[in-house]
């Protein structure tokens, strides 16, 4: 049991972030991305940005506070798609059985029998 705990601790934490560090994520580690490079199009945590800045000194790195240059500035609501049948309705639910985003009326009509719909 102690070995599993150590492995879990090495992979980062169980928190979810709006943006994860691209380098750490490639290694299966969950760390918050606090910096973004405009040339690399990657995000970096506190540790990874230090190496990036040493190696790629001519790249422009922005922080989360600089919203104009930050890659994720839209709210989730504005990035949701629209229903295929009802083009003016935003998708608000997810059917885990069919792995599909849904609008609530389509959920009631076509996925009512599904046991795993997430709001």
C-alpha positions in Angstrom: 0.0 0.0 0.0 2.8 2.4 0.8 4.3 1.9 -2.7 1.1 2.9 -4.3 0.9 6.1 -2.2 4.4 7.1 -3.2 3.7 6.5 -6.9 0.5 8.7 -6.6 2.4 11.5 -4.9 5.1 11.5 -7.6 2.4 12.1 -10.3 1.2 15.3 -8.8 -2.1 16.1 -7.1 -5.7 15.1 -7.6 -6.8 18.7 -8.3 -8.2 19.7 -11.7 -6.8 22.8 -13.4 -8.2 25.0 -16.2 -4.8 24.6 -17.9 -2.2 21.9 -17.1 1.6 22.1 -17.7 2.2 20.6 -21.2 5.5 19.1 -20.2 4.3 17.5 -17.0 1.1 16.3 -18.6 3.2 14.4 -21.3 4.8 12.5 -18.4 1.5 11.8 -16.7 1.9 14.4 -14.0 -0.9 16.8 -13.1 0.5 20.3 -12.4 -1.1 23.7 -13.1 0.1 25.5 -16.2 0.8 29.1 -15.1 2.9 30.3 -18.1 2.3 30.1 -21.8 4.8 30.4 -24.7 3.5 32.1 -27.8 6.0 30.4 -30.0 5.9 26.8 -28.6 2.1 27.0 -28.0 2.6 25.2 -24.7 1.9 25.9 -21.1 4.4 25.5 -18.3 4.3 25.1 -14.5 6.7 27.0 -12.2 9.5 24.4 -12.6 9.2 23.8 -16.3 9.1 27.4 -17.3 12.6 27.9 -15.7 14.1 25.4 -18.1 12.2 26.7 -21.0 13.4 30.2 -20.4 17.0 29.1 -20.0 17.0 27.1 -23.3 14.7 29.4 -25.4 15.6 32.9 -24.3 14.1 34.6 -27.4 10.6 33.2 -26.7 7.8 35.3 -25.2 6.2 33.8 -22.1 3.0 35.2 -20.6 1.4 34.5 -17.3 -2.2 33.6 -16.4 -2.9 37.2 -15.4 -2.2 38.4 -19.0 -5.6 37.4 -20.3 -5.1 38.9 -23.8 -2.3 36.4 -24.6 -3.5 33.5 -22.5 -4.7 30.5 -24.6 -7.8 29.7 -22.5 -9.8 32.9 -21.9 -13.2 31.7 -22.9 -15.7 30.4 -20.4 -16.9 26.8 -20.8 -20.3 28.1 -21.8 -18.9 29.9 -24.9 -17.0 26.8 -26.1 -19.9 24.4 -25.9 -21.2 23.2 -29.2 -24.8 23.4 -30.5 -27.3 20.6 -30.9 -27.2 18.9 -34.3 -31.1 18.8 -34.5 -31.7 22.1 -32.7 -29.0 24.4 -34.0 -29.9 27.3 -31.6 -29.6 25.1 -28.5 -26.3 24.6 -26.6 -25.3 21.2 -25.5 -25.6 21.0 -21.7 -25.5 17.3 -20.8 -23.2 14.4 -21.5 -24.3 10.8 -22.0 -21.6 8.5 -20.8 -23.3 5.4 -22.3 -23.0 6.9 -25.8 -20.1 9.3 -25.1 -22.1 12.2 -26.6 -22.9 15.8 -25.6 -26.6 16.5 -25.6 -29.2 19.2 -25.3 -31.8 18.5 -22.5 -34.7 17.9 -24.8 -32.7 15.4 -26.9 -31.7 13.7 -23.7 -35.4 13.3 -22.7 -36.3 12.1 -26.2 -33.4 9.8 -27.1 -31.3 9.1 -23.9 -33.9 8.8 -21.2 -33.1 5.1 -20.7 -29.4 5.7 -20.3 -28.1 5.3 -16.8 -25.1 7.6 -17.0 -26.0 11.1 -18.0 -24.1 13.9 -16.4 -25.4 17.5 -16.1 
